[in-house]
Amino acid sequence: MSPLPPSPCSPGDPPDPAALARYLAAESAPSERDVIDSWSRQSPANARALADLQQLWSLDDTKRPAWDLDALWRRVMAEDAPAVASSAPSVQHRLRPGRETVSRMLWTAAAGCVLVAVTAIGWNAGRSAMHRRLAASVLTYTTANGQRANITLPDSSNAVLDVASRLDVSADYSTGNRTVRLTGRGMFTVNARRDLPFTVLVGSSAVHVLGTSFVVRRYAADSLTTVAVHDGKVAIGSLVVPARKQIAIGVRGAGMLQPADSAQFSFVSGVLTLNNVPLSAAVQELNRWYDADIRLGDPALATRHVQGEYVAGSLSDLSEVFSKVLRLRVERRGRVLILYPR
């Protein structure tokens, strides 16, 4: 591969690609990490570039076609270059545990000094796309059944996605548009910026915060949006939800403030908490949590209530809980668990 042109970003030269690869993979020494952190603080463009790289780092690296990096470089640097791999206005990420170390990286500052890293083997062109003009795109993070993700946003605010969830982050987030859209459940710990409110769009509701820690939940199968505040307070229209309170919002508006249910927060530490939930509803939660397909062999089980904490684990673990704790008979066929009364 021919040498790449130097980045025109300023001030300061960008970090060495190999050093950056170690940084993104959390494999760099403290001194090397300090150098990159210092570079990112030299200008808003550098900070934005590093944040974009951290977001792109989460791309799924399985089953990717090969890329011609020289050709990709020429396309990215072209003044009117088309979007790489797709014209859809989004960058979709599949978050999963672990990363393979990237051996070679492609750098460019072609779109307002946006720094882009591309692995030598590229990424899934059928589902993911990287745009030269990221300011007009949306960065999307998704978790599948059985997966959770911890995401650091460009302003160092934090989002923890529960299983089977999706978070859309505006690509101009780092320049002041602190608006995200959630499907599923996520816990947000937001850095206070009174001049730049943080907003979570969920269903038809908008949750506004200035600096707090809170959970928002709305899966596709949910009829209500639930907002539970751990610290600080949030505003939903003219309604203020203080710390240790939660509220449910439906098509007819918001309900009454209730004490925050600790079960709303436990997923962050890898625990699914079910508090006296009908088995029919518990099955939906457990399917997402364990990536299972649980079926009731007897409809009468639907109204049986379930209570307890479920630590992320295997289907064998779950089968044992059903058998020994809930006193159910379990038939397992791969990922399918069929429950019967004893």
TAHUKA-V410463 format. One record per pair of residues at least 4 apart in sequence whose C-alpha atoms are under 8 Angstrom apart, sorted by the first residue. I is the first residue (numbers start at 0). GAP is how many residues later the second one is. If there is no record, write none. Layout:
{{I GAP} {I GAP}}
This chain:
{{0 68} {0 69} {1 68} {3 102} {3 103} {6 6} {6 7} {6 100} {6 101} {6 102} {7 101} {7 105} {8 4} {8 5} {8 36} {8 37} {8 100} {8 104} {9 33} {9 36} {10 31} {10 32} {11 27} {11 30} {13 25} {14 4} {14 5} {14 21} {14 24} {15 4} {16 4} {16 87} {16 88} {16 90} {17 4} {17 85} {17 86} {17 87} {18 4} {18 9} {18 13} {19 4} {19 16} {20 4} {20 80} {20 81} {20 82} {20 84} {21 4} {21 5} {21 6} {21 79} {22 4} {22 5} {22 9} {22 10} {22 13} {23 30} {23 33} {24 74} {24 75} {24 76} {27 4} {27 5} {28 4} {29 4} {30 4} {31 4} {32 4} {33 4} {34 4} {35 4} {36 4} {37 4} {38 4} {38 7} {39 4} {39 6} {39 7} {39 8} {39 9} {39 10} {40 5} {40 6} {41 4} {41 5} {42 4} {43 4} {44 4} {44 67} {44 68} {44 69} {45 4} {45 67} {46 4} {46 107} {47 4} {47 66} {47 106} {47 126} {48 4} {48 64} {48 65} {48 66} {48 67} {49 4} {49 65} {50 4} {50 102} {50 103} {51 4} {51 62} {51 63} {51 64} {51 102} {52 4} {52 62} {52 63} {52 64} {53 4} {54 4} {54 84} {55 37} {55 61} {57 35} {57 36} {57 37} {57 38} {58 33} {58 34} {58 35} {58 36} {58 64} {58 69} {59 33} {59 34} {59 35} {59 36} {59 63} {59 64} {60 39} {60 62} {60 63} {61 61} {61 62} {62 60} {62 61} {63 57} {63 58} {63 59} {63 60} {63 61} {64 56} {64 57} {64 58} {64 59} {64 60} {65 54} {65 55} {65 56} {66 5} {66 53} {66 54} {66 55} {67 4} {68 4} {68 37} {68 51} {69 4} {70 4} {71 4} {71 12} {72 4} {72 33} {72 35} {73 4} {74 6} {74 7} {74 9} {75 5} {75 6} {75 8} {75 32} {75 34} {75 56} {76 4} {76 31} {76 33} {80 51} {81 5} {81 50} {82 4} {82 46} {82 47} {82 48} {82 49} {83 45} {83 46} {83 47} {83 48} {84 40} {84 41} {84 43} {84 44} {84 45} {85 39} {85 40} {85 42} {85 43} {85 44} {86 42} {87 41} {88 42} {88 47} {88 48} {88 49} {89 38} {89 39} {89 40} {89 41} {89 47} {89 48} {89 49} {89 50} {90 37} {90 38} {90 39} {90 40} {90 46} {90 47} {90 48} {90 49} {91 35} {91 36} {91 37} {91 47} {91 48} {91 49} {91 50} {92 35} {92 46} {92 47} {92 48} {92 49} {93 47} {93 48} {93 49} {94 46} {94 47} {94 48} {94 52} {94 53} {94 54} {95 47} {95 51} {95 52} {95 53} {101 17} {101 18} {102 16} {102 17} {103 15} {103 16} {104 12} {104 13} {104 14} {104 15} {105 10} {105 11} {105 12} {105 13} {106 8} {106 9} {106 10} {106 11} {107 5} {107 6} {107 7} {107 8} {107 9} {108 4} {108 5} {108 6} {108 7} {109 4} {109 5} {109 22} {110 21} {110 22} {110 23} {113 20} {117 4} {118 4} {122 5} {123 4} {124 4} {129 4} {130 6} {132 4} {133 4} {133 37} {133 38} {134 35} {134 36} {134 37} {135 35} {135 36} {136 33} {136 34} {137 30} {137 31} {137 32} {137 33} {138 29} {138 30} {138 31} {138 32} {139 26} {139 27} {139 28} {139 29} {140 25} {140 26} {140 27} {141 22} {141 23} {141 24} {141 25} {142 4} {142 5} {142 6} {142 18} {142 19} {142 20} {142 21} {142 22} {142 23} {143 4} {143 19} {143 20} {143 21} {143 144} {144 18} {144 19} {144 142} {144 143} {144 144} {144 145} {144 146} {145 17} {145 18} {145 142} {145 143} {145 144} {145 145} {145 166} {146 15} {146 16} {146 17} {146 142} {147 12} {147 13} {147 14} {147 15} {147 16} {148 11} {148 12} {148 13} {149 8} {149 9} {149 10} {149 11} {150 7} {150 8} {150 9} {150 10} {151 4} {151 5} {151 6} {151 7} {152 4} {152 5} {152 6} {153 19} {153 20} {154 19} {154 36} {155 35} {156 31} {156 32} {156 33} {156 34} {157 30} {157 31} {157 32} {158 27} {158 28} {158 29} {158 30} {159 26} {159 27} {159 28} {159 108} {160 4} {160 5} {160 6} {160 24} {160 25} {160 26} {161 22} {161 23} {161 24} {161 105} {161 106} {162 21} {162 22} {162 125} {162 126} {163 20} {163 124} {164 17} {164 18} {164 19} {164 20} {164 21} {164 54} {165 16} {165 17} {165 18} {166 13} {166 14} {166 15} {166 16} {167 12} {167 13} {167 14} {168 4} {168 10} {168 11} {168 12} {169 7} {169 8} {169 9} {169 10} {171 4} {171 5} {172 4} {172 5} {172 6} {173 4} {175 20} {176 19} {177 18} {177 19} {177 20} {177 21} {178 19} {178 20} {178 21} {178 22} {179 19} {179 20} {179 21} {180 19} {180 20} {180 21} {181 4} {181 18} {181 19} {181 20} {181 36} {182 19} {182 20} {182 34} {182 35} {182 36} {182 37} {183 33} {183 34} {183 35} {183 36} {184 30} {184 31} {184 32} {184 33} {184 34} {185 29} {185 30} {185 31} {186 26} {186 27} {186 28} {186 29} {186 78} {186 81} {187 24} {187 25} {187 26} {187 27} {188 22} {188 23} {188 24} {188 25} {189 8} {189 19} {189 20} {189 21} {189 22} {189 23} {190 19} {190 20} {190 21} {191 18} {191 19} {191 20} {192 4} {192 17} {192 18} {193 16} {195 14} {196 11} {196 12} {196 13} {197 10} {197 11} {197 12} {197 13} {198 7} {198 8} {198 9} {198 10} {199 6} {199 7} {199 8} {200 4} {200 5} {200 6} {201 4} {201 5} {201 14} {201 16} {201 23} {202 15} {202 22} {204 31} {205 30} {205 31} {206 27} {206 28} {206 29} {206 30} {207 26} {207 27} {207 28} {208 24} {208 25} {208 26} {209 24} {210 21} {210 22} {211 17} {211 18} {211 19} {211 20} {211 21} {211 22} {212 16} {212 17} {212 18} {212 19} {213 13} {213 14} {213 15} {213 16} {213 17} {214 11} {214 12} {214 13} {214 14} {214 15} {214 49} {214 50} {215 9} {215 10} {215 11} {215 12} {216 8} {216 9} {216 10} {217 4} {217 5} {217 6} {217 7} {217 8} {222 27} {223 24} {223 25} {223 26} {223 27} {224 23} {224 24} {224 25} {225 20} {225 21} {225 22} {225 23} {226 19} {226 20} {226 21} {227 16} {227 17} {227 18} {227 19} {227 32} {227 33} {227 36} {228 4} {228 5} {228 12} {228 13} {228 14} {228 15} {228 16} {228 17} {228 31} {229 13} {229 14} {229 15} {229 30} {230 11} {230 12} {230 13} {231 10} {231 11} {232 7} {232 8} {232 9} {232 10} {233 6} {233 7} {233 8} {234 4} {234 5} {234 6} {235 4} {235 5} {240 4} {240 5} {240 6} {240 16} {243 15} {243 16} {244 12} {244 13} {244 14} {244 15} {245 11} {245 12} {245 13} {245 14} {245 15} {246 7} {246 8} {246 9} {246 10} {246 11} {247 6} {247 7} {247 8} {248 4} {248 5} {248 6} {249 4} {249 5} {259 4} {260 4} {261 4} {262 4} {262 9} {262 10} {262 11} {262 12} {263 9} {265 4} {265 5} {265 6} {265 7} {266 4} {266 5} {266 6} {269 41} {269 42} {270 38} {270 39} {270 40} {270 41} {271 17} {271 37} {271 38} {271 39} {271 40} {272 34} {272 35} {272 36} {272 37} {273 8} {273 32} {273 33} {273 34} {273 35} {274 31} {274 32} {274 33} {275 29} {275 30} {275 31} {276 4} {276 5} {276 28} {276 29} {276 30} {277 4} {277 24} {277 25} {277 26} {277 27} {277 28} {278 4} {278 22} {278 23} {278 24} {278 25} {278 26} {278 27} {279 4} {279 21} {279 22} {279 23} {280 4} {281 4} {281 24} {282 4} {282 11} {282 12} {283 4} {284 4} {285 4} {285 5} {285 6} {285 8} {286 4} {286 5} {286 6} {286 7} {287 4} {288 23} {289 22} {289 23} {289 24} {289 25} {290 44} {291 23} {291 43} {291 44} {291 45} {292 42} {292 43} {292 44} {293 42} {293 43} {293 44} {293 45} {294 41} {294 42} {294 43} {294 44} {295 5} {295 6} {295 42} {295 43} {295 44} {296 41} {296 42} {296 43} {297 41} {297 42} {297 43} {299 4} {300 39} {300 40} {305 20} {312 4} {312 5} {313 4} {314 4} {314 20} {315 4} {316 4} {317 4} {318 4} {318 11} {318 18} {319 4} {319 5} {320 4} {320 5} {321 4} {321 5} {321 6} {321 7} {321 8} {322 4} {322 5} {322 6} {322 7} {323 4} {326 14} {326 15} {327 11} {327 12} {327 13} {327 14} {328 10} {328 11} {328 12} {328 13} {329 7} {329 8} {329 9} {329 10} {330 6} {330 7} {330 8} {331 4} {331 5} {331 6} {332 4}}
